[in-house]
Amino acid sequence: MKKKEIDRIMKKYKEAFKILEEYDRTHKLPFQRERLYITLSNKAIDRLKEMSAKTGRPISRIIEKKVMS
């Protein structure tokens, strides 16, 4: 393979190569999900259930969005 072709492939699939590099380092893919056990007050759980029913999104996605923002 010529360097020009290698550079084109690296540029085109840059994100895929980053994901594979991360997997080689950590053995986890960035889009994988993992179960986490936490303790919350009943009031917080009730509020999360209300938000889930109102938005139609799972509680875990609501928590994830709040943590990531």
MIMI-816811 format. One record per residue: residue number from 1; x, y, z of N, C-alpha, C in turn; residue in three letters. Coordinates in steps of 0.1 Angstrom, whole numbers. Atoms other than C-alpha are relative to their C-alpha. Layout:
+-----+-------+-------+-------+-------+-------+-------+-------+-------+-------+---------+
: num :  n.xx :  n.yy :  n.zz : ca.xx : ca.yy : ca.zz :  c.xx :  c.yy :  c.zz : residuo :
+-----+-------+-------+-------+-------+-------+-------+-------+-------+-------+---------+
: NUM :     X :     Y :     Z :     X :     Y :     Z :     X :     Y :     Z :     ala :
...
+-----+-------+-------+-------+-------+-------+-------+-------+-------+-------+---------+
***
This chain:
+-----+-------+-------+-------+-------+-------+-------+-------+-------+-------+---------+
: num :  n.xx :  n.yy :  n.zz : ca.xx : ca.yy : ca.zz :  c.xx :  c.yy :  c.zz : residuo :
+-----+-------+-------+-------+-------+-------+-------+-------+-------+-------+---------+
:   1 :     8 :   -12 :     0 :     0 :     0 :     0 :     9 :    12 :     0 :     met :
:   2 :    -7 :   -13 :     1 :    12 :    35 :    -8 :    -4 :     9 :    12 :     lys :
:   3 :     2 :    -9 :   -11 :    15 :    61 :    19 :   -13 :     9 :    -2 :     lys :
:   4 :    11 :    -9 :     3 :   -11 :    83 :     1 :   -13 :    -8 :     3 :     lys :
:   5 :    12 :     8 :    -3 :   -37 :    54 :     3 :    -2 :    -3 :    14 :     glu :
:   6 :     0 :     2 :   -15 :   -28 :    47 :    39 :    -6 :    12 :     7 :     ile :
:   7 :     4 :   -13 :    -6 :   -33 :    84 :    48 :   -15 :     2 :    -3 :     asp :
:   8 :    14 :    -2 :     3 :   -67 :    84 :    30 :    -9 :    -9 :     9 :     arg :
:   9 :     8 :     9 :    -9 :   -79 :    53 :    49 :     0 :     5 :    14 :     ile :
:  10 :    -1 :    -5 :   -14 :   -67 :    67 :    82 :    -9 :    12 :     2 :     met :
:  11 :     9 :   -12 :    -2 :   -85 :   100 :    76 :   -15 :    -4 :    -1 :     lys :
:  12 :    14 :     4 :     2 :  -117 :    83 :    64 :    -6 :    -7 :    12 :     lys :
:  13 :     5 :     8 :   -11 :  -119 :    59 :    93 :     7 :     4 :    14 :     tyr :
:  14 :    -7 :    -5 :   -12 :  -103 :    81 :   120 :    -7 :    -4 :    13 :     lys :
:  15 :     8 :     3 :   -12 :  -131 :    76 :   145 :     1 :   -15 :     4 :     glu :
:  16 :     0 :    15 :    -2 :  -131 :    38 :   141 :    13 :    -4 :     6 :     ala :
:  17 :   -13 :     3 :    -5 :   -94 :    37 :   147 :     2 :     5 :    14 :     phe :
:  18 :    -1 :    -6 :   -13 :   -97 :    59 :   178 :    -8 :   -10 :    10 :     lys :
:  19 :     8 :     9 :    -8 :  -124 :    35 :   192 :     8 :   -13 :     2 :     ile :
:  20 :    -7 :    13 :    -1 :  -103 :     4 :   185 :    13 :     2 :     9 :     leu :
:  21 :   -12 :    -3 :    -8 :   -72 :    21 :   201 :    -5 :     0 :    15 :     glu :
:  22 :     5 :     0 :   -13 :   -93 :    28 :   232 :    -3 :   -14 :     5 :     glu :
:  23 :     3 :    14 :    -4 :  -105 :    -8 :   233 :    12 :    -8 :     3 :     tyr :
:  24 :   -12 :     7 :    -3 :   -70 :   -21 :   231 :     6 :     4 :    13 :     asp :
:  25 :    -6 :    -5 :   -12 :   -60 :     1 :   260 :    -8 :    -4 :    12 :     arg :
:  26 :     9 :     2 :   -12 :   -91 :    -4 :   283 :    -8 :   -13 :     0 :     thr :
:  27 :     9 :    12 :     2 :  -109 :   -35 :   269 :   -15 :     4 :     2 :     his :
:  28 :    14 :    -4 :     0 :  -141 :   -14 :   269 :    -2 :     9 :   -12 :     lys :
:  29 :     4 :    -8 :    11 :  -159 :     2 :   240 :    -7 :    12 :     6 :     leu :
:  30 :     6 :   -12 :    -5 :  -170 :    38 :   245 :   -15 :     1 :     0 :     pro :
:  31 :    14 :     0 :     0 :  -206 :    30 :   237 :    -6 :   -11 :     7 :     phe :
:  32 :     5 :    11 :    -9 :  -209 :     0 :   260 :    -7 :     6 :    12 :     gln :
:  33 :     6 :    -4 :   -12 :  -231 :     3 :   290 :     3 :   -10 :    11 :     arg :
:  34 :    -3 :     8 :   -12 :  -224 :   -10 :   325 :    -9 :     2 :    11 :     glu :
:  35 :     9 :    -1 :   -11 :  -246 :   -17 :   354 :     7 :     5 :    12 :     arg :
:  36 :    -5 :    -6 :   -12 :  -241 :     4 :   385 :   -11 :     0 :    11 :     leu :
:  37 :     9 :     1 :   -11 :  -257 :    -1 :   418 :     2 :    12 :     9 :     tyr :
:  38 :    -1 :   -12 :    -9 :  -264 :    31 :   438 :   -12 :     1 :     9 :     ile :
:  39 :    10 :    -1 :    -9 :  -285 :    41 :   467 :    -5 :    15 :    -1 :     thr :
:  40 :     6 :   -13 :     1 :  -310 :    70 :   464 :   -11 :     1 :    10 :     leu :
:  41 :    11 :    -2 :    -9 :  -336 :    85 :   487 :   -13 :    -4 :    -7 :     ser :
:  42 :    13 :     3 :     6 :  -372 :    75 :   481 :    -6 :    12 :    -7 :     asn :
:  43 :     5 :   -12 :     7 :  -380 :   111 :   472 :     7 :     1 :   -13 :     lys :
:  44 :    -7 :    -1 :    13 :  -353 :   111 :   445 :    -5 :   -11 :   -10 :     ala :
:  45 :     5 :    11 :     8 :  -365 :    77 :   432 :   -14 :     4 :    -6 :     ile :
:  46 :    13 :    -4 :     5 :  -401 :    90 :   430 :     0 :    11 :   -10 :     asp :
:  47 :    -2 :   -10 :    10 :  -390 :   121 :   412 :     5 :    -5 :   -14 :     arg :
:  48 :    -5 :     7 :    12 :  -370 :   100 :   387 :   -11 :    -8 :    -7 :     leu :
:  49 :    11 :     7 :     6 :  -400 :    78 :   381 :   -10 :     9 :    -7 :     lys :
:  50 :     9 :   -10 :     7 :  -422 :   109 :   374 :     6 :     5 :   -13 :     glu :
:  51 :    -7 :    -5 :    12 :  -396 :   122 :   350 :     0 :   -10 :   -11 :     met :
:  52 :     0 :    10 :    10 :  -394 :    89 :   333 :   -14 :    -2 :    -7 :     ser :
:  53 :    14 :     1 :     5 :  -432 :    86 :   329 :    -3 :    12 :    -9 :     ala :
:  54 :     3 :   -12 :     8 :  -434 :   122 :   316 :     7 :     0 :   -13 :     lys :
:  55 :    -8 :    -1 :    12 :  -406 :   119 :   291 :     0 :   -13 :    -8 :     thr :
:  56 :    -1 :    13 :     7 :  -408 :    82 :   282 :    14 :    -5 :    -1 :     gly :
:  57 :   -14 :     5 :     0 :  -371 :    78 :   288 :     3 :    -8 :    12 :     arg :
:  58 :    -4 :     8 :   -12 :  -356 :    52 :   311 :     7 :     9 :    10 :     pro :
:  59 :    -6 :    -7 :   -11 :  -344 :    64 :   345 :    15 :     1 :    -2 :     ile :
:  60 :   -15 :     0 :     2 :  -308 :    54 :   336 :     4 :    10 :   -10 :     ser :
:  61 :    -4 :   -11 :    11 :  -308 :    77 :   305 :    -2 :    14 :     6 :     arg :
:  62 :     2 :   -13 :    -6 :  -321 :   106 :   326 :    12 :     3 :     9 :     ile :
:  63 :   -12 :    -2 :    -9 :  -293 :   101 :   352 :    12 :     3 :    -9 :     ile :
:  64 :   -12 :    -1 :     9 :  -267 :    97 :   324 :     0 :    14 :    -6 :     glu :
:  65 :     0 :   -13 :     6 :  -278 :   129 :   307 :     4 :    11 :    10 :     lys :
:  66 :    -3 :   -10 :   -10 :  -276 :   149 :   339 :    14 :     0 :     4 :     lys :
:  67 :   -14 :     2 :    -4 :  -242 :   135 :   348 :     9 :     5 :   -11 :     val :
:  68 :    -8 :    -4 :    11 :  -228 :   142 :   314 :    -1 :    14 :    -4 :     met :
:  69 :     1 :   -15 :     3 :  -240 :   178 :   311 :     6 :     8 :    11 :     ser :
+-----+-------+-------+-------+-------+-------+-------+-------+-------+-------+---------+
***
